[in-house]
Amino acid sequence: MLPNDKNIALQTLIDQYRDQTKSVLDLERLSMYAITYHSTAIEGSSLTESEVVNLLDINKPARNKDFRDNLMVFDHYNAMLFVHENALGKKKISEDFIRQISALVMKNTGQEYNTIYGSFSSSDGSYRLLNVHAGTRRFPDSTKVPSLMAEFVDYINAEMSKKDVDPIMLAFDAHFRLVGIHPFADGNGRVSRLIMNYILAYYGLPMFMVCKQDRLKYIDALESARNSENMEPFYDFMYKQYIKFLKKEIKDCK
């Protein structure tokens, strides 16, 4: 749980952001554009923030850029809309719901895989049937993914049923746990951040993003938490990112 002084500081910014959404037209939509830009940029999209706005606002693809990057951005935004709508509708988290998010994220950029365990597509929300790694980090064997995902869903739903749950810490926790399972062949970071934002929106809190400029610090925070089995480095990093997002959105509205 966040220390009381951090909770107070964060709550103050959240209240200011909410006040801005009442007076600034389409602030929430513009925030979703920013979140989409940063989340896809972290995963390799070459589109600038203005190109993302043009694509999503007037359906104008970025010229001289890999068209897959345009598709990645478009798909992420649609996945965000899906997440936000279901959060407002208080939809319960399930494996099927997470797979639906993955399918939207990878709708136009996924691919078919043929493995010794069978064939699957990363564009339809299928769990991976291959083993994956990032640098020296090896993720759980593909045969363990179904049981790990069942445990993940049960854990998140149990936590969300508690009256005294801290939704911000739960959102950070869900992100960390899901990206650690790495259930899909691709798009795991985007899906994990979307699940984090689903939990925040479910509790009426602003959604936010990890800034692309802080990508290496983000990876370091994840790795530090994994290696030390101490979540504090990750919680601290995400808290600072949330603060950074809220301050920027509030400032840009003035």
Secondary structure, 3 states (H helix, E strand, C coil): CCCHHHHHHHHHHHHHHHHHHHHCCCHHHHHHHHHHHHHHHHCCCCCCHHHHHHHHHHCCCCCCCCHHHHHHHHHHHHHHHHHHHHHHCCCCCCHHHHHHHHHHHCCCCCCEEEECCEEEECCCCCCCCCCCEECCEECCCHHHHHHHHHHHHHHHHHHHCCCCCCHHHHHHHHHHHHHHHCCCCCCHHHHHHHHHHHHHHHCCCCCCCCCHHHHHHHHHHHHHHHHHCCCHHHHHHHHHHHHHHHHHHHHHCC
